[in-house]
Amino acid sequence: MAKRARFSIDSITPKHIFVLTAIIIILEIVLATSVFPQSGATYGVKETYTRGCLPGAIPSPTTCLPDSMFRDLSKMPDDFGPVRALILSGRVQDICGKVDERYYEQPESYDTFYKTGLPQMLKSEPGREVVAGFGSFPAETFTTVSNSSGIVKTCFFLSTAWKVDRFQPLSIMPAFPDGTIGFTENKFPDGTKSVTQNATDVKKYISITTSPSEVILEPAWGYLYRGWVRKIDVTINVAPNTPKGKYIVGVNPSGIGGNRYQDLLWKYKTLLSSFPGIGLDRPMYLIGIDVQ
């Protein structure tokens, strides 16, 4: 008959103590380096709170997001504050050539972060994540074109909506509004805010290309993935024979379907979001063109 091994306090030897100590140390290392999937928290590591805080609040877990939420982003540059102030004030126009990922990856670059994003994230409840949503900054711009220089380059930043925890595959499509379309916040230099146009006629003279033409917006919840916001470069070609006048064109995100979506589905599985079919009565990014 096999004997049952017995263990008592009296049987503990220095060798047993060494083995038990080693096991405890290994468990501490595992716990300290393990990360919850889709979470900003880290086992065994004390969180710090140095950014992502409610304006004027003393940093704390109830007023700030943990620093681990920003771990995947580029390092914030030293002049971030002044550059952000210039961009949001509208005093600078050339954001495409001057603003790189060190600036536009930071959620603090966007005023909606403090207005809606941060309050939503701080009051988040498990299971209340968002599966789809996106926005653009800026939402509107305008330019003046003469017949001798018909190429216009601009850009915007397409970002995942706050608390979306899925990957969103999107095509970036040119948009030519038909009928009366107008700016919400901007206006042409002469004060004009809207135009009435025939989309078919506009397409005869104006073409739009984007780079990239397809993006996969990454999650903005759990932590901010580096790809939560993407810069979209837009090139507008205005034909030399374009009638003088004001036009408004734009760019819209659209869903990716067919075999391409199926390939992405196998890659991201349940973390892939399908295009939500958001009904927009105007392009997400509007571009006013004054042909002179």
C-alpha positions as CSV (number, residue, x, y, z in Angstrom):
1,M,0.0,0.0,0.0
2,A,1.3,3.4,-1.0
3,K,2.1,5.7,1.9
4,R,0.6,9.2,2.0
5,A,3.1,11.9,2.3
6,R,2.8,13.9,5.5
7,F,3.9,17.4,6.2
8,S,4.2,19.2,9.5
9,I,5.8,22.3,10.9
10,D,8.4,20.1,12.5
11,S,9.5,18.8,9.1
12,I,10.3,22.3,7.6
13,T,14.0,22.6,6.8
14,P,16.1,25.5,5.4
15,K,15.7,23.9,2.0
16,H,11.8,24.1,2.3
17,I,12.1,27.8,3.3
18,F,14.2,28.5,0.2
19,V,11.8,26.8,-2.2
20,L,8.8,28.6,-0.7
21,T,10.5,32.0,-0.9
22,A,11.4,31.4,-4.5
23,I,7.8,30.5,-5.3
24,I,6.5,33.7,-3.6
25,I,9.0,35.9,-5.6
26,I,8.0,34.3,-8.9
27,L,4.3,34.9,-8.1
28,E,5.0,38.5,-7.3
29,I,6.8,39.0,-10.6
30,V,4.0,37.4,-12.6
31,L,1.4,39.6,-10.9
32,A,3.4,42.7,-11.4
33,T,3.9,42.2,-15.1
34,S,0.5,40.8,-16.0
35,V,-1.9,43.2,-17.8
36,F,-5.7,42.9,-18.1
37,P,-6.7,42.6,-21.7
38,Q,-8.3,45.8,-22.9
39,S,-7.5,47.5,-19.6
40,G,-5.3,50.4,-18.5
41,A,-4.6,48.8,-15.1
42,T,-1.6,46.7,-14.3
43,Y,-1.4,44.0,-11.6
44,G,0.8,44.8,-8.6
45,V,1.8,48.2,-10.0
46,K,0.7,51.4,-8.3
47,E,-1.0,53.7,-10.8
48,T,0.1,57.3,-11.2
49,Y,-2.1,60.3,-12.2
50,T,-0.1,63.1,-13.9
51,R,-2.3,63.9,-17.0
52,G,-5.8,63.5,-18.3
53,C,-7.3,65.4,-15.4
54,L,-10.4,67.5,-15.0
55,P,-9.5,71.2,-15.4
56,G,-8.4,72.7,-12.1
57,A,-8.7,69.4,-10.2
58,I,-6.2,67.9,-7.8
59,P,-4.8,64.7,-9.4
60,S,-6.5,61.7,-8.0
61,P,-8.1,58.4,-9.3
62,T,-11.5,60.2,-9.3
63,T,-10.3,63.3,-11.3
64,C,-7.7,61.9,-13.7
65,L,-7.2,58.9,-15.9
66,P,-4.3,56.6,-15.0
67,D,-1.1,57.3,-16.8
68,S,-1.3,53.7,-18.2
69,M,-4.1,54.8,-20.4
70,F,-1.6,56.8,-22.5
71,R,1.2,54.2,-22.5
72,D,0.9,53.4,-26.3
73,L,1.1,57.0,-27.5
74,S,4.1,59.0,-28.7
75,K,5.9,61.0,-26.0
76,M,4.2,64.4,-25.5
77,P,6.6,67.2,-26.7
78,D,7.7,70.0,-24.4
79,D,5.9,72.6,-26.4
80,F,2.6,70.7,-26.6
81,G,0.7,73.3,-24.5
82,P,1.5,76.4,-26.7
83,V,1.0,74.4,-29.9
84,R,-2.4,73.1,-28.8
85,A,-3.5,76.7,-27.9
86,L,-2.5,78.0,-31.3
87,I,-4.3,75.2,-33.1
88,L,-7.6,75.5,-31.1
89,S,-7.6,79.3,-31.5
90,G,-7.6,79.0,-35.3
91,R,-4.7,81.4,-35.6
92,V,-2.6,78.9,-37.5
93,Q,-3.6,77.3,-40.8
94,D,-0.8,75.0,-41.8
95,I,-1.5,72.2,-39.3
96,C,-0.8,69.5,-42.0
97,G,2.8,70.4,-42.3
98,K,3.5,71.4,-38.7
99,V,1.6,68.9,-36.6
100,D,3.0,65.4,-36.4
101,E,1.9,62.3,-34.4
102,R,3.6,63.6,-31.2
103,Y,0.8,66.2,-31.1
104,Y,-2.2,64.7,-32.8
105,E,-2.0,61.4,-30.9
106,Q,-2.6,63.2,-27.6
107,P,-6.3,63.3,-26.6
108,E,-5.7,66.6,-25.0
109,S,-5.3,68.1,-28.5
110,Y,-9.0,68.0,-28.9
111,D,-11.5,70.1,-27.0
112,T,-14.0,67.3,-26.9
113,F,-11.7,65.4,-24.6
114,Y,-12.4,67.7,-21.8
115,K,-16.0,68.5,-22.7
116,T,-17.3,64.9,-23.1
117,G,-14.5,62.3,-23.3
118,L,-12.9,62.7,-19.9
119,P,-16.2,62.9,-17.9
120,Q,-17.5,59.8,-19.7
121,M,-14.3,57.9,-19.0
122,L,-14.1,58.8,-15.4
123,K,-17.7,57.7,-14.8
124,S,-17.4,54.5,-16.8
125,E,-19.0,51.3,-15.7
126,P,-17.9,47.8,-16.8
127,G,-20.0,46.6,-19.8
128,R,-20.9,50.1,-20.9
129,E,-18.3,50.4,-23.6
130,V,-19.1,51.8,-27.1
131,V,-18.7,49.5,-30.2
132,A,-18.5,52.1,-32.9
133,G,-18.2,55.9,-33.5
134,F,-15.7,58.4,-34.9
135,G,-15.2,62.1,-35.5
136,S,-13.0,64.6,-37.3
137,F,-10.9,67.6,-36.5
138,P,-11.2,70.1,-38.0
139,A,-14.7,69.6,-39.3
140,E,-14.5,72.4,-41.8
141,T,-12.0,74.4,-43.8
142,F,-11.9,76.6,-46.9
143,T,-9.4,77.7,-49.5
144,T,-9.1,80.1,-52.5
145,V,-8.1,78.8,-55.9
146,S,-7.1,80.6,-59.0
147,N,-7.4,79.1,-62.5
148,S,-3.6,79.0,-62.7
149,S,-3.0,76.9,-59.6
150,G,-5.7,74.3,-59.3
151,I,-4.3,71.9,-56.8
152,V,-5.2,72.2,-53.1
153,K,-3.7,70.1,-50.3
154,T,-5.3,69.9,-46.9
155,C,-5.8,67.4,-44.1
156,F,-7.9,66.4,-41.1
157,F,-7.6,64.0,-38.2
158,L,-10.1,61.1,-38.1
159,S,-10.4,59.8,-34.5
160,T,-12.2,57.0,-32.7
161,A,-15.1,58.2,-30.5
162,W,-14.4,58.2,-26.7
163,K,-14.9,54.8,-25.0
164,V,-15.0,52.8,-28.3
165,D,-13.3,49.5,-27.5
166,R,-13.3,48.0,-31.1
167,F,-11.2,48.2,-34.3
168,Q,-13.2,50.1,-37.0
169,P,-12.3,49.5,-40.7
170,L,-13.2,52.5,-42.8
171,S,-12.9,53.7,-46.4
172,I,-12.2,57.4,-46.9
173,M,-14.5,58.5,-49.7
174,P,-14.8,61.8,-51.6
175,A,-18.2,63.6,-51.1
176,F,-20.0,66.0,-53.3
177,P,-23.0,67.5,-51.6
178,D,-26.0,68.2,-53.7
179,G,-28.4,71.2,-53.2
180,T,-27.7,73.7,-50.4
181,I,-24.9,73.0,-48.1
182,G,-23.3,75.3,-45.6
183,F,-20.7,75.7,-42.9
184,T,-21.6,75.4,-39.2
185,E,-18.6,77.3,-37.7
186,N,-16.6,78.7,-40.7
187,K,-17.4,81.0,-43.6
188,F,-15.8,82.2,-46.7
189,P,-13.7,85.4,-46.4
190,D,-16.6,87.5,-47.8
191,G,-18.9,86.1,-45.1
192,T,-20.7,83.5,-47.2
193,K,-21.6,80.4,-45.2
194,S,-23.6,78.3,-47.6
195,V,-23.8,77.5,-51.3
196,T,-26.3,75.9,-53.6
197,Q,-24.8,73.5,-56.2
198,N,-25.4,70.6,-58.5
199,A,-23.2,67.7,-57.4
200,T,-23.1,66.3,-61.0
201,D,-21.7,69.6,-62.3
202,V,-19.2,69.9,-59.5
203,K,-17.7,66.5,-60.2
204,K,-17.0,67.6,-63.8
205,Y,-14.5,70.1,-62.5
206,I,-13.3,69.0,-59.1
207,S,-11.8,65.7,-58.0
208,I,-10.6,64.5,-54.6
209,T,-8.1,61.9,-53.5
210,T,-7.2,60.9,-50.0
211,S,-4.1,59.3,-48.4
212,P,-4.6,56.8,-46.9
213,S,-7.8,55.8,-48.6
214,E,-8.5,53.1,-46.0
215,V,-7.9,53.1,-42.2
216,I,-8.5,50.9,-39.3
217,L,-9.2,53.1,-36.3
218,E,-8.0,51.5,-33.1
219,P,-9.7,51.5,-29.7
220,A,-9.9,54.5,-27.4
221,W,-10.8,52.5,-24.4
222,G,-9.0,50.1,-22.1
223,Y,-6.2,52.3,-23.1
224,L,-5.6,54.7,-26.0
225,Y,-4.1,52.7,-28.8
226,R,-1.7,54.7,-31.0
227,G,-3.9,54.2,-34.0
228,W,-7.0,55.7,-32.2
229,V,-6.5,58.8,-34.4
230,R,-5.3,59.0,-38.0
231,K,-4.1,61.9,-40.1
232,I,-5.9,61.9,-43.5
233,D,-4.2,64.0,-46.3
234,V,-6.6,65.3,-48.9
235,T,-5.7,66.5,-52.4
236,I,-8.2,68.5,-54.4
237,N,-7.7,69.1,-58.1
238,V,-9.7,72.0,-59.6
239,A,-9.8,71.9,-63.4
240,P,-8.6,75.1,-65.2
241,N,-12.0,75.5,-66.9
242,T,-13.9,75.5,-63.6
243,P,-16.5,78.3,-63.6
244,K,-15.7,81.0,-61.0
245,G,-17.6,80.8,-57.8
246,K,-17.9,79.0,-54.5
247,Y,-18.1,75.3,-54.0
248,I,-18.3,73.0,-51.0
249,V,-17.0,69.5,-51.2
250,G,-15.9,67.0,-48.6
251,V,-14.8,63.6,-47.3
252,N,-16.8,60.9,-45.6
253,P,-15.9,57.6,-43.9
254,S,-17.6,54.6,-45.3
255,G,-17.7,50.9,-44.3
256,I,-15.4,48.3,-45.7
257,G,-17.2,45.2,-47.0
258,G,-16.8,42.0,-49.0
259,N,-13.7,39.9,-48.9
260,R,-11.7,42.7,-47.3
261,Y,-14.0,42.8,-44.3
262,Q,-13.9,39.0,-44.0
263,D,-10.1,39.1,-43.9
264,L,-10.2,41.7,-41.2
265,L,-12.8,39.7,-39.3
266,W,-10.5,36.7,-39.1
267,K,-7.7,39.0,-37.9
268,Y,-9.5,41.0,-35.2
269,K,-12.4,38.5,-34.5
270,T,-14.9,39.8,-32.0
271,L,-12.9,43.1,-31.5
272,L,-13.8,44.2,-35.1
273,S,-16.7,46.6,-35.4
274,S,-18.9,46.8,-38.4
275,F,-19.7,50.1,-40.0
276,P,-22.6,51.4,-37.9
277,G,-24.4,53.1,-40.8
278,I,-24.4,56.5,-39.2
279,G,-26.8,58.8,-41.1
280,L,-24.9,62.0,-42.0
281,D,-26.8,64.8,-43.7
282,R,-23.4,66.4,-44.6
283,P,-19.8,65.2,-45.1
284,M,-17.8,64.7,-41.9
285,Y,-15.1,67.0,-43.3
286,L,-16.2,70.0,-45.4
287,I,-13.9,71.9,-47.7
288,G,-15.0,75.2,-49.1
289,I,-13.4,76.3,-52.4
290,D,-13.5,79.8,-53.8
291,V,-12.5,79.7,-57.5
292,Q,-11.4,83.1,-58.7
